[in-house]
Amino acid sequence: MMDVVRPILWSIHLWFFASLLVFVAFRLRRALGGRGFRRRQGEEALAQLDLRFAKGELSESEYRRHKELLREDRRNEP
């Protein structure tokens, strides 16, 4: 009986501690100011804005206004 139970218990312990480690890592990253996905989204938005301005789709005033809005959004992130 114990031959069957022991591997199951080790498996449960392994999953528990692995999950705990992942949870702590994500919480630390967030607590230390890591923005990850949101930062990449902001960078992509700025890159698209630069491209639209380079193609002539936006006037200089529109470009500056949109860029300032994106920067404000980045400053206001938690």
Secondary structure, 3 states (H helix, E strand, C coil): CHHHHHHHHHHHHHHHHHHHHHHHHHHHHHHCCCCCHHHHHHHHHHHHHHHHHHHCCCCHHHHHHHHHHHHHHHHCCC
